[in-house]
Amino acid sequence: MSIIVVSSIALAIALGYFTRINIGLFAIAFAYLIGCFAMDLSTSAVIAMWPLRLFFVIFSVCLFYSFAMTNGTLEKLAEHLLYRCRRVPALLPFAIFLTATAIAAMGAGYYTVLAFMAPITLILCQRTGLGLITGGLAVNYGALAGANFASSQSGIIFRGLMTTAGVPEGEAFLNALGIFAATFVVPVVVLTILTLIGRRSGNALNAIEAERPGPFSPIQRKTLWLTLVMMAVVLAPPLAQLALPGNETVAFVNGKIDIGLIASVFSVIALLMKLGDERKAFAAVPWSTLIMICGVGMLVSLAVAAGTIDALAAWMGTSIPAALVPVVLGVIAAIMSLFSSTLGVVTPALFPLVPSLADTLSLNPAILFIAIVVGAQATSISPFSSGGSLILGSAPDEEMRRSLFPRLLFRAAPIGFFAALAMNIVLTVLA
């Protein structure tokens, strides 16, 4: 039965890739067929495997942040941040990275940031002489790191997957902060090395030609402040709990904090303040991503019921030296991410392994979670993965697109892979 379930996960990924149909739909179909007819579960039991809490949290958070996307607040913020760096072209890769990080951390999410930052980045590469690899890595790394922030889209998904796997909420929050920190440090190191190599090669960048962007509109200013307030409300209680672990009042308030419910309240506030159109906000919710994550979540829950996760964890625990487990998990995640989504496939499939592995091998679960995400996101710039395909699709002409494809596949993806491998080795040593 474990072989059947694992094969169905692989088949769902393959079918989704080749047919361009949402992987989650295939996963739901396989969960029904295998659960009801091969494992003799009731239809209610299979439906109950839909990760309802994770769905609610992602939906609520994305709905709130969609106001900032639809009224142009995030795009305007990106224009202002890039304009500030026009006189220091040598710092352009870091400006792109930090801009993408800031926008994604404020809730835009990985895909949204790439959708409007990648075209800007490729145009800047043309105008300034910045290498396509460096520019592509900068914008991709920034979108990933910012989205991994504890109150942004990917960070919320990671926390939800951890709690579903049995990790306490407070520990999941700390793990999410660790993931953000690791995925912020790796890009800084990589971009620094690439910039130094470019300088030694004599590739000086031209000045950035950018017109001064217009001021934020009143609605955009209100949206910006409301977003910052929401982030503060979400992050302050857990951080206060860490600082004052024995304070009963802080513990009580932190126990009542749920980002999904808070985001729902702030969505109502945004509508009452008329910061955006309700229909456009609902349309901007990434429904396809939601279906993919929750559909694969159903199939993973089926794997848990079949004992697949425990069997796989036991095999890794007895066949791989404990010191190498974080590195091996990172490599597996990187290979999976070449052809599939980190959020929809890789982390839902690998995160459930972590608690069992950590207990069996006496490892720090935070290191394992970080290793998986660092590995998975290392190869997301592959043209066969979601990030690389978005960057490739943002090329302004066919000539650049043809030039970009092999660079992303044979240079950018390997750079990301070896940087992640080095990071996971460092984490293993420090652990």
N, C-alpha and C positions, 0 to 999 in steps of 0.2 A: 504493500500500500504506500509506503514511503517513496518507493521508486516511481509509482504512478503519480503521486502528488508533485514530486520534484520535476518529473518529465512534463507535467501539465503547466508548471510555472515557466519552464524553458520554452515550451510550445506556444504559450500565450505571448511571450516576449517576441518569439520568431514570427508568429502570425501578425502581431501588431506592427512589427518592423516592415515586413514585406507587403502587407495589405494596406498599411497606413490607417487601419482601423484602431480605435482606442484599445490599448492593451487591457484596460480595466473591464471592458465588455467581454473579452475572451475569458478573463479570469473569473468573472461572475458565472459565465456559462459552465466553465470547468468545475467551479465550486458546487454548482447545482448537480451536475451529472455525476461527479465523483462522490459528493457528500450523500446524496439521496440514494443512488443506485449501486455504488460500490461499497460505501460505509454504512448504509442503511440508517442514515440520520433522517430526522423529520424535516420537512420543508421549513418549519418554524426555526429549527436549530440552525439551518444553513443561513436563513435570512438574518438571524441574530448575530451572525459573524460579521455583518456589515459594521465597520468601526464608527458607531454613531457619534461618540464624543469627539473623535478626531475630525469627522466631517463637520460637526457643528463649529468647532474652534476655527478650522481653516476658512469655512464659509463666512463666519462673523468677522474675522480679522480682515479678510480680503474685501468684504463689503465696505468696511469702514475706510480702508486705504484706497478704495476705488474712487472716492470723492476727490482725493488729491490728484489722481491720475486723469480723471475725466475733465476737471476744471483747469488743467494745465499747470498746477502748482509745482509738481515735480520736474516737469520739463523746463519751466522757468528757472527753478533752482539750479538745474544742471547748466543752463546757459550762463548764469551769474558766476558759478564756481569756475567754469572754464575761462571766462573772460578775465577773472582775477589773475590767471596764470599766463596771460598773453605775453608778458615781458620776460618770462623765464622759460624759454623753450626747452632748455636742458632738463627741466623738471616736468615736462609734458607727460611722460609715462606715469609719474606719480600723481599728477593732477587728474589724469583720466581715471586712474585706480581709485583715488580718494573720492572723486566726484561720484563714480559709480557705487562705491561703498556707502557713501552718505545717502544717496537717493534710495538704494535698496534697503538700507537699514531703517529708513523712514516708512517702509512698508510697500514699496513698489514691487518687490519680488524680483527674482532672478530674470525671468523671461521678459518682464515688462521693461526692466532697465536695459537689457540687451537690445530690445526692440527699438528703443529710441536713442540709445547711446552708441551702438555699434556703427550705424551710418555716420554719425558725427565723428567717431574715432577714425574711420577709414578715410574720410575726407581730410581730417587733420593730418593723417599719414601722408596723403598726397601733397598737401600744401607745405608741410614742414620737413619732409624727408625722413620722418620717423619710420622705422622698419615695421612692416605689416605684422611680423611675429610679435614684436614688442608691444605694438598697439593692441593687437588681438588679445594677447595675454593680459594686458593691463585692464581692459574693459571686462574681460571674462572673469578674471580674478576679483575685480572690484564688485561685480554683480553677485558673485558667489559669496564673498566675505560679508557684504552688507546684508544679504538675504539670510545669512546664518545667524544674524544678531538675535538675541533671545526673544525679542518682541516682533521680529519680522517673519516673513512667510516661511522660509525654510527652517528657521529656529523653532517656530511654533510646531511645525510638522515633526521635527526631531524630538522635541519634548513630548509630543503626543505619542509617538512610536515608543519612546522609552517607558512612559507610564503604562502603555498597553502591554509592554513586555514585563511589567512588574516592578519597575524602578520607582521609588517614592518621588513625589512631585518636587520637593526641595532638592533632592539629588539630581533629578533631571534638569532643573534650572542651572545648577552648577556645571553639569556636563555640557549644557548648551553654551554657557559662557566659555568653557574650555574649547569647544569646537570653533566658536567665533575667533578666539584668540589665536588658535593654531592656523586657521585659514586666513588670518590677517598677516601673520608673521611670514609665512611661506612666500606670498607675493612680494612683500617688501624686499626680501632677500633676493628672489629671482630677478626682479626689476632692477635692483641695484647692480647685480652682476651684469645684466644685459646692457645697462647704461654705461658702465665702466668699459665693457668690451667695445661698445659703439664709439666711445670717446677715444680709446686707443687706436681704433681703426681710422680715426679722422673723419667720422661721419657727424659733422656738426649740423644741428637742426636749425631751420630757418625760423624767423619770428612768426608768431601766430597772428594771422590777420582775422580779427573778430570785431564786429560792431558791438557797441555797448548795448546790452539787452535792455528792454524797457522795464520800468518798475513793476513790482508785484501789484496786482489789482487788489481792491479791498477784500474780495472773496478769497483770493489766493493767500493774502496775509492771515486772514482768519483761519483758513484751512491749515496753514503752516503752524500757527500757534496751537490749534486744537490737536494736531498730530503730536506735537511736543508734549502737551499736557497728558494725552493718552499714554504715551511712552513712559512718562514719569509716574503716572498712576500704576502702571503695570510693573515697573521695575523697582520702585521705591520700597514696597513692603518686603519682597524677598531679600533685597540688599540689607534692609534694616534688621531682618531676622538673622542674617549672617553676622551683623555687627553686634546685635543684642540678643543672643540665643536664649537668655533666661527671662526676657521681658514678656509677661503674660499678655499685655495689651498688643504689643507688636505681633505676637504669635496668633492672637485672635484675629487681628486684621488680615494678616497674611493668609490665614486659613480660609478667609472669605474672598480671596482674590482669585478670579478666573478670567483669563484674557479673553475667552470667547464671550462671556457675559458682559465684561467691560466694553469690548468692542461693539457689542450690540447697543449698549447704552449710548456710546459716543456716535454711533450711526444715526440714532434718533436725534441727538443733539445737532449733528451736521445737517440733517433734513430740516429741523426746526430753524436753524440758522440760514437755510436756503443756500448751502454751499455747493449744491449740485442737484442734478435731475435724478430722481429715484430710479427711473427705468434705465438710464444710462449706467447708474451705479450697479444695478443688478446684472446688466449685460456685461459689465467689465469683470465680474467674478470669473475666475478661471475654472469653469465647470468641467472641462475636459481633464484638467489636472486632478480635480477632486474625484472624478469617476475613476481615473487610473489608480490613484493612491488607495482609495477605498475598495475598489475591485480586487486589486492585488492583495490588499489587507484581508479580504475574505478568504482568498486562497492560502495565504500564510496561516490564518487561523485554522484552516482545515489541516494544514501540515502539522500544526501544534497538536490538534486533536488526534492525528494519526501517529504521533510520536516521532515525526520526522526531525523536528528541531532538536529534541533531546538526543536522538541517535546521531545526528550530524555533530552536535556539540561533543558527545562522548567520543566519536571517532577522532575529531580534531584534538581532543584532550589527551588521547592515548597515542596518536600517531605523529604529532608535531611537538617539538620541544616548547615548553612554556615561553621561553624568551623570544621565540620566533613567531608566536601567535599574532601579535599586533601587526608585524610586517606582512605575514601571510594574508591576514584579513584585508590589509590595505591593497595588496597586489590583486586579490580576488575581486575586490570592489572596483579597482581601476580597470580590470579586464571587462567586467560586466558593464561598466559605464561607457566603454567604447561604443556600445550599440544600444544602450538603454538609459533610462532616466534615473538619476540619483534619488529623487524624491519618490518617484512612482514605483520603482523596481528594486534598486540596490539596497537602500536602507530598510524598506519594509521586509525584505528577504533576509538581511544579515543582522539587523538589530536584535531580533528575538534570540539569536545565538549567544549574545553577550552575557546575560545573567548566569546561564549554565556554565559557560567557559570560565567566567570570573570565579565562580564558586569552586569548580573542579580544579583549576590551576592556581588558585590564590592570586589572581591578577586584579589590578585596579580596573573596574569596568569603564571608568571615564577614559582611560587610555585606549581601550578597545573601541569605544564609540568614536573617539577622535580619529583613530587610525582608519576606520571604515570611511568616514566622511572625507578625510584628507585624500585617501586613495581614490574614492569614487569621483571626487571633483577634479582630480588631477588630469583626467583624460576627457573631461566634458567638452574640451575645445576641439576634440576630434570632429571632422566634418560629418561623421556618421552619428554623432551624438547631438543632443538638443542645442547646446551652446554653440558648437562649431557650425552647425547647419544655419543657425540664426545669423552668425557673423558672415558666413558665406553668402547668405541671401541678401545681406546688407551691402554687398559690393556694388559700387555705382555703375560699373560696366562689365561686360563679359570678359574683357582682357584681364582685369583685376581678379575676377572670379576664378578664371583658369589658373592664374598665378598663385592665388591664395589656397586653393585646394591642397596641393602637395605640401605647401608650407605648414598648414594646419596639421596635416596627417603625419608628416615625417619629421617635423621640427618642433612645432608647438606642443603636440601631444607627448612626444618623448621628453621634452624639457619638463613639462608638468609632472610626468610620471616619475622621473628620477628625483625631482625636487620633493615630491611626496614621499618617495621611498627613503630619502635622506631624513626627512622630518620624522617619519615613523620609527626609523632606527634610533634617532635621538630620543624620542619619547620612550622607546623600549629601554634604553640605557638609563634614562633618568628615573624610570619607574622602578 
